[in-house]
Amino acid sequence: MKVLITILVISILGNLFGLFVFYKFTKKNEYLAVLEEKLKKKDEVLQQVNKLLPKKLVFLHHSVGRNWLQDGLREELMARGIAVQSITYGDEIGEETDMNNWVPKFEKNIEQIFNFGYTDSDVQNDIIMFKSCYPNSNIISEGTKAGDPYSPEKTTSNYHAIFDSLKNTFSAHPQKQFIYVTSPPLHKLKTSLENAARAREFNQWIKSDFITRYKEETGLNNFVVFDLFDVLANDQNLLKDNYSDREGDSHPNLIANKAASKAFVKFLEENSL
């Protein structure tokens, strides 16, 4: 009898537990459905707000850019009348953002980039902002002088060739404002001092030599550089220790992103954007 009672009790408890799990699962699904609906409505509202803001910015980026937007950059931009569209992982034209991807991406997808986020034919992104992630600051050598803009090898010469090629894209669309955001510095465990120094030198080159030459050759002012590397790097050209939350992680943390947003707002004001 005791054995039967025990089996019965276990059976009842098992059924009750199953019902409880089913109930929780159902409620969880209902909650998730409500949450998804709220997020959808939030996105719809955001799109409507974006259409009303006078300036339209599209940002091509990956994880560092995503965190930066979430940690305050989006709000800072919208507060200044700038709508923000984000091209990143999961988007047809957002998967590849290494330095050697920019020339083919702009050659093949420039109209998609201009129109990204909007279905109205009369609404386009005015400001095109693009950034490669931190591995691109690990410049391994000077490379061959001529350089190859399509090569995945991270060399100074190849990087120079990339922007010498992009010059044609920028100048072909004088009505658009292009903002290049320099690649963030790496954690001290993820690069060498020599490679990090090359990243600093390249960023200096694009901010001074390249921009000066671009303006002289085209007569345009539609290309500017925001030096995120400089904002986040220490005097050894590495990510500042207090800007990383985990050993070996080159993703800038909340403190770093707040500093970057503050610097970017100043940059916008200085460039009248």
N, C-alpha and C positions, 0 to 999 in steps of 0.2 A: 504493500500500500504506500509506504513512504517513497519508494522508487517512483510509483505512478504519480504521486503528488509532486515530487521534485521535477519530473519530466513535464507535468502540466504547468507548474510555476515557470519553468524555463521557457516553455512554449509561449505562455502568456506574455512574459517579459520580453521575449524575442519579438512577438507581434507588436507590442507596445512600442518597443524601440524602433521597429521598422516604420510604424505609423509616425513616430516622432521625427525620424529622419526624413520621411516623405513630406511631412508638414513643413519642416525647416527648409527642405529643398524647394518646395513649392513657394514658400514665402520668400526665399532667397531669389528665386527666379522672378517673382513678382517685383521684388525690390530692384533687381537688376533691370527689369523691363522699364520700371518707372525712372530709374537713374539714366538709362539710355535715352529715354524720351526727353528727359530734362536736358541732357547734354546735346541732343539733337536740336532742341529749341534754343539752347544757348548759342550753338553754332549758327543757327538761322538768324538770331538776333544780332550776333556779331557780324554776319555778312551784311545785314541791313545797315548797321552802324558804319561798317567799312565803306559802303557805297556813299554814305553821306559825308564822310570826312574828305576834305579837299585834296589831300595828297595820298597817293597809293604807293606803298612799298612792298616789294616781294623779296624775301630773304631765302637764298639757297644755302643750306647748311646741313649738318648732322647733329650728333648728340650734344656737343658743346653749345651750339646755337639754340637747340631746343631748351636746354636748361637755362640759358641766358634769357630767352623770351619769357619762360615761366617764372623766373626770379625777378621780374620787374621791367624788363626792356619793353615788352609789348605795351604795358600800361603807360610807360613814359612816352612812347611814340604816339599812342592814341590820344594822350593828353595834349599833345602838340599838333593835333589835327592830321596825323599820319596813320592811315589804315595799314594793316600788316597782313600779308599773305605769306605762308610758310611752305617752302618746297623742301622736302626732306625724305627720309626713309618711307617707302610705301607709295610714293608718288612716281608716276611714269618717268619723269625727268629728274627725280631727286636721289636716285640710288648712288651715283658716282660723283664725288666732289673732291677727289684728289687734284693736285695742281695740273697734271697732264690731261684731266678730263674737261677743263674749262674751254679750250679751243674747240674741240668737236661738239661740246654741249651747246655753246653759243652759235656755232655754225649751223647746227641742225635744228635747234629748238628755240631760237630767239623769239619767234612770234608766240609760241606756247608760253614762254616766260612772261612776255608782255601781257598776255591775256589771262594768266593763271589766276583762278579764283573768281572770275567774272564771266557771266554769260552774255551780258549786254555788249553789243558791238562797239558802243561808244565809250565804254569804260575800260581803261588799261592801267597797268602799273606804270607809274612815272619814274620810280626809283628802283634800280636793280642792285641789290646788295648780295654779295657772294663771299663765301669763306670756306677754305679747306680746313680739315681738322688737324689736331696737334702733331700727328706723325709726320706731316709735311714740313715741320720745323726741324726735322732731323736730316739736315742737308749733309750728305756724306762726303762730297768733294766739290772742287771748282768745276770739274768736268771738262769736256771738249769745248773749245772756244765758241764754235758756231751755235751749238745747242740744238736740241730737238724738242719742239713743243708737245709732241705726242709721246715722248718717252716716259715711262714710269720711274726711271732712275732719278732720284732726288739730288740733283746737282745745281749749282749756281747758274751755270751756262744754260741748262735746260729751262730753268725758271725765267731767266732773262728772255729766252726765245718764246716762251709762252706769252708774255706780255707784249713783246714786239709783234706777235701775231694778233693778240686781242685788240691792239690799237685799231685795226681795221674795223672791228665790230663796234667799238666805242664811237669812232668817227662817223660811221655809217648811220648812226642814230643820235644826232645832235640834240634832239628834243628829249632824250632820256638822260637821267642822271645815274651813273654807275658808281657804286661804292665797293671797293675791295677791302675786306676786313682781313688783316694779316693772320696767319695761323698762330694759335696760342703756343706759348712755350711748353716744353716737356718737363715732367718731373725729373729730378736729378738722377734717378735710377734708370731712366729710359733714353738717355742720350749722352753724348760726350760734350765737353766744353768746346772742343773745336767745331763740332757740328752745330751746336747752339750758337756759337759766334757767327758762323756762316749765315744762319737764319737772321740774325740781327743785321748783318751787312746787306743781305738781300732786301730786307724791309727798308733800310736806309736808302738803298739804290732806287727802289720803286717810288719812295716818297719825294726824292729829290731829282735824281737824274732822269728817270723815266717820265715823271709828270712834267718836268720842265721841257723836255724834248717833245712830248705829246702836245703841249700847248703851243710850242713854237711851230710845229709841223702842221697842226690842224687849225689852230686859232680857236680851239674849243676849251671850255672849262667843265666839261661834263663827266670828268673822271677824277675821283678823289680817293684817298686811302685813310681808313681808320686803323691805327696801329694798336690792335688788341694785344699783340705780343708785348709791346712796350709797357702797356698798362699792367700786365700780369707778371712780367719777368723781373727777377732780381738783377744785381750787378754782374752776375755770372751768366746771364741770359737763360736762366732756368726758372720754372714756375716757383713763385715764392712759397715758402714752407707753409705759411698760414692760409694759402689759397688752395690747399689740397686736404681732403678729409681722410684719405687712406694712403698708406705708404705705397709708392709706386704708381699711384693713380694720377694721370695728367688732366683729368676733368676738373676745371675750376669749380670751386664750391660756391655756396651762397654769398659769402663775404666777397669773393672775387667777382661774382656776377654783379653785385651791387656797385662795386668800384668801377666795373666796366660800363654799367649803365650811366653812372654819373659822368664818366669821361666821354661817353658817346653823346650825351645831351649837350655837353660843352662843344664837342666836335660839330654837331648839327648847327649850333648857334654861330660858331666861327665861320662855317661854310654857307650860312644863310639857307639852310635846307629845312 
